[in-house]
Amino acid sequence: MSDGPVLAEGLAEYIAAVRPAPAAAPLSPAEARLAADLAATRIAYQPAVAMQVTTSFVGQDRGEIPVRIYRPAGDGARAALLYFHGGGFTTGSLDSYEPLAMALAEASGATVISVHYARLPQSTPFAILEQGYDALCWAADMADVLGIDRRHIGVAGDSAGAFIAAQLAVLARDRGGPALQCQFLAYGVYDMDDSRAAYQSGSDPVLGWPVIRGMIQTYRDCDARNPSPLPPPLGIADLAGLPPAIMLGAQYDPMLAEGHEYAARLGEAGVSVDMHVAQYMPHGFLRAVRFSEPARAEMRAIGAKIRNHL
């Protein structure tokens, strides 16, 4: 008899590939980052289409922001997605989230620009959001060199990256920044309320209560040092005028309820929302495209929706 939830095909193999080896003590954020990067080849994805992959840097007064650019083969200016990876604001990188970024470019046909924002606890939520805005403005300014159409840019993120992308859509609206055509938000955290019952009672094999509790506490501590200009997405009072939202949830994700809540808030504000919940999937499943045909099918469906908007 199974002692866990029934998972979609290939997800158990994916979880085994990304799960860290048992350690005598919990890994520090620095150790977890290194371990994830060293293990990135275990989940590497080979797209079916030819793709140019380039690492570059966004220059700013506070230092450079690494970005990795995924350009599917083809001529002419194309749409672009600015992508922010997950990892609880503390881990995750261009390497450990490359399968998702690469598969997103393959499925959507867009140029995907993966942003390596400075992570907590060394950074702050304020700095992460400002870096995201700088990267968005850079992408629009460099449109001709990048071979993209600055009129067709969207933002995307998964997990903590969805939190960043959702806030960035608001910041771009409020600052009169580059006009965004859509926002793709996958199994995001949209709140910072550790009293949510789903966090402690969930059955997700990837994201458990200790990890969520640590993420929320780290975010709060770092935000206290240099407060973000925006509250968590569910705390933003005015959501009117934001770009259409393509939202993806996962059946076992303990953050699924807040995803539905944010989708409802966007809809109440007059924003077009397409919310879909992937069945038999845990938090973070889009990185499993190497292992799972159901994960690849979900990515193809997302890609088609993004094409319609961009």
C-alpha positions in Angstrom: 0.0 0.0 0.0 1.3 3.5 -0.9 2.3 5.7 1.9 2.0 8.9 -0.1 -0.2 10.6 -2.8 -0.6 9.0 -6.2 1.8 10.9 -8.5 1.7 11.4 -12.3 4.0 9.3 -14.4 7.7 10.1 -13.9 7.3 12.4 -10.9 8.7 9.9 -8.4 11.8 9.6 -10.5 12.1 13.4 -10.7 11.7 13.7 -6.9 14.4 11.1 -6.4 16.7 13.0 -8.7 16.4 16.4 -7.0 16.1 15.2 -3.4 19.3 15.9 -1.5 21.2 13.1 0.1 20.6 12.6 3.8 22.8 14.9 5.9 23.7 15.0 9.6 22.3 18.5 9.9 20.0 20.7 7.8 21.8 22.3 4.9 22.4 26.1 5.1 21.1 28.2 2.1 24.6 28.3 0.7 25.0 24.5 1.0 21.6 23.9 -0.5 22.4 26.2 -3.5 25.7 24.4 -4.2 24.1 21.0 -3.9 21.3 21.9 -6.3 23.7 23.3 -8.9 26.0 20.2 -8.6 22.9 18.0 -9.2 21.5 20.0 -12.0 22.7 17.6 -14.7 20.5 14.9 -13.2 17.4 16.8 -14.4 18.8 18.4 -17.6 16.3 18.6 -20.4 17.0 18.3 -24.2 14.4 20.2 -26.2 13.1 18.9 -29.4 13.8 22.2 -31.2 17.1 23.8 -32.0 17.8 26.5 -29.4 20.5 29.1 -28.9 21.4 29.5 -25.2 23.5 32.5 -24.1 24.5 33.8 -20.6 24.8 37.5 -20.3 24.5 40.3 -17.7 22.3 43.2 -16.9 24.5 46.1 -15.8 23.3 48.3 -12.9 24.8 50.5 -10.2 24.3 47.8 -7.6 26.2 45.2 -9.6 25.5 42.9 -12.5 22.5 40.6 -12.8 23.2 37.3 -14.6 20.6 36.3 -17.2 20.4 33.2 -19.4 18.7 33.7 -22.8 16.9 30.9 -24.6 16.1 31.6 -28.2 14.3 28.9 -30.3 15.6 28.7 -33.9 13.9 30.9 -36.4 14.2 34.3 -38.0 12.4 37.6 -37.2 11.6 39.4 -34.0 9.8 37.2 -31.5 7.9 37.6 -28.2 9.8 37.4 -25.0 9.2 36.1 -21.4 11.2 37.4 -18.4 11.3 34.3 -16.2 12.0 34.1 -12.4 12.9 30.8 -10.9 11.6 29.2 -7.7 13.6 28.1 -4.7 11.9 29.8 -1.7 13.8 33.0 -2.4 17.0 31.4 -1.0 18.0 28.7 -3.5 17.4 28.1 -7.2 19.6 29.3 -10.0 20.0 29.6 -13.8 21.4 26.0 -13.8 19.0 24.3 -11.4 15.9 25.7 -13.1 17.2 25.5 -16.7 14.9 22.6 -17.6 11.9 24.7 -16.9 13.2 27.8 -18.7 14.3 25.8 -21.7 11.0 23.9 -22.0 9.1 27.1 -21.6 10.9 28.6 -24.6 10.3 25.4 -26.6 6.6 25.3 -25.8 5.8 29.0 -26.2 8.2 29.8 -29.1 9.2 32.9 -27.2 12.6 34.1 -26.2 12.9 33.3 -22.5 15.2 35.4 -20.4 15.9 33.7 -17.1 16.9 36.1 -14.4 19.3 35.2 -11.6 18.2 37.5 -8.9 20.2 37.9 -5.7 18.8 35.5 -3.1 17.9 35.7 0.5 19.2 36.0 3.2 22.2 37.9 1.7 19.8 40.0 -0.3 16.4 41.5 0.5 12.9 41.4 -1.1 13.3 45.1 -2.0 16.5 44.3 -3.9 15.0 41.3 -5.7 12.1 43.3 -7.0 14.3 46.2 -8.1 16.6 43.8 -9.9 13.5 42.3 -11.6 12.4 45.7 -12.8 15.9 46.6 -14.0 16.0 43.3 -16.0 12.6 44.0 -17.5 13.7 47.5 -18.6 16.9 46.1 -19.9 15.1 43.5 -22.0 12.9 46.2 -23.6 15.9 48.5 -24.2 17.9 45.6 -25.8 15.0 44.4 -27.9 16.7 45.0 -31.2 19.9 43.2 -30.1 17.9 40.4 -28.5 15.8 40.0 -31.6 12.6 40.4 -29.7 9.5 42.6 -30.2 9.4 45.1 -27.2 5.6 45.3 -27.8 5.2 41.6 -26.9 6.9 41.0 -23.5 5.5 39.0 -20.6 6.7 37.9 -17.2 6.7 34.4 -15.8 7.7 32.6 -12.6 7.2 29.5 -10.6 6.8 29.1 -6.8 8.7 32.1 -5.2 9.4 33.2 -8.8 5.6 33.6 -9.3 5.5 35.9 -6.3 8.2 38.0 -7.9 6.6 38.0 -11.4 3.2 39.0 -9.9 4.7 41.9 -8.0 6.7 42.9 -11.0 3.5 43.2 -13.1 2.2 45.6 -10.5 5.5 47.6 -10.3 5.6 47.9 -14.1 2.1 49.2 -14.1 2.7 51.7 -11.4 6.0 53.0 -12.8 4.8 53.2 -16.4 7.4 50.6 -17.3 7.4 48.3 -20.4 3.9 47.2 -21.2 3.3 43.6 -20.4 1.1 41.4 -22.5 0.7 38.5 -20.0 1.9 37.0 -16.7 2.4 33.3 -16.3 2.3 32.2 -12.6 2.9 28.6 -11.7 2.1 27.1 -8.3 3.1 30.4 -6.6 3.3 31.6 -3.1 1.0 34.7 -3.0 0.8 35.2 0.8 3.2 35.2 3.7 0.8 33.9 6.4 2.3 31.0 8.2 -1.1 30.3 10.0 -2.6 28.8 6.9 -3.8 25.3 7.8 -2.9 23.8 4.4 0.8 24.4 5.2 0.8 21.9 8.1 -1.7 19.4 6.8 -0.6 19.0 3.2 0.5 15.8 1.6 2.9 17.3 -1.0 6.0 15.2 -1.3 8.1 18.1 -2.4 7.1 21.1 -0.3 6.5 20.5 3.4 5.8 22.6 6.5 9.4 23.0 7.7 10.5 24.4 4.3 7.5 26.8 4.1 8.0 28.0 7.7 11.7 28.7 7.0 10.9 30.5 3.8 8.3 32.8 5.4 10.6 33.6 8.4 13.6 34.3 6.2 11.4 36.6 4.0 10.1 38.5 7.0 13.5 38.9 8.5 15.1 40.2 5.3 12.1 42.4 4.5 12.5 44.1 7.9 16.0 45.2 6.9 14.9 46.9 3.8 11.1 46.8 3.2 9.8 45.9 -0.2 7.7 48.6 -2.0 4.9 46.1 -2.3 3.2 43.6 0.0 2.8 40.0 -1.0 0.5 39.7 -4.0 -2.6 38.9 -1.9 -2.0 42.0 0.1 -1.9 44.4 -2.9 -5.1 46.5 -2.7 -5.3 47.6 -6.4 -4.9 44.8 -9.0 -6.8 46.6 -11.8 -5.0 47.2 -15.1 -2.7 44.2 -14.9 -1.9 42.0 -17.9 -3.9 38.8 -18.4 -2.8 36.1 -16.0 -2.2 32.4 -17.0 -2.1 30.6 -13.7 -1.1 26.9 -13.0 -1.7 25.0 -9.8 -0.8 21.6 -8.7 -3.2 19.2 -7.0 -1.0 18.4 -4.0 0.6 21.9 -3.6 -0.1 23.3 -0.1 -0.2 26.8 -1.7 -3.0 25.8 -4.1 -5.7 27.6 -2.1 -3.9 30.9 -2.2 -3.4 30.5 -5.9 -7.2 30.2 -6.3 -7.6 33.3 -4.0 -5.2 35.4 -6.1 -6.9 34.3 -9.3 -10.3 35.4 -7.8 -8.8 38.7 -6.7 -7.5 39.4 -10.2 -10.8 38.5 -11.7 -12.7 40.8 -9.4 -10.3 43.6 -10.5 -11.2 43.0 -14.1 -8.1 41.1 -15.1 -8.5 38.2 -17.5 -7.5 35.0 -15.7 -7.0 31.4 -16.9 -6.5 29.1 -13.9 -5.8 25.4 -14.4 -4.9 22.8 -11.8 -2.7 19.9 -12.8 -3.9 16.6 -11.4 -1.6 14.2 -9.5 1.1 16.8 -9.5 3.2 18.2 -6.6 4.7 21.6 -6.1 7.5 22.3 -8.6 6.5 19.7 -11.2 7.4 21.7 -14.3 11.1 21.0 -13.7 10.2 17.3 -14.3 9.9 17.6 -18.1 12.8 15.2 -18.6 11.1 12.5 -16.7 7.3 13.0 -17.2 5.1 13.0 -20.2 2.2 14.5 -18.2 4.6 17.3 -17.1 5.5 17.9 -20.7 1.8 17.9 -21.7 1.1 20.6 -19.1 4.0 22.6 -20.4 2.8 22.3 -24.0 -0.7 23.5 -22.9 0.9 26.5 -21.1 3.0 27.3 -24.2 -0.1 27.4 -26.4 -1.8 29.8 -24.0 1.2 32.1 -23.9 1.3 32.1 -27.7 -2.3 33.4 -27.7 -1.3 36.3 -25.6 2.1 37.2 -27.0 
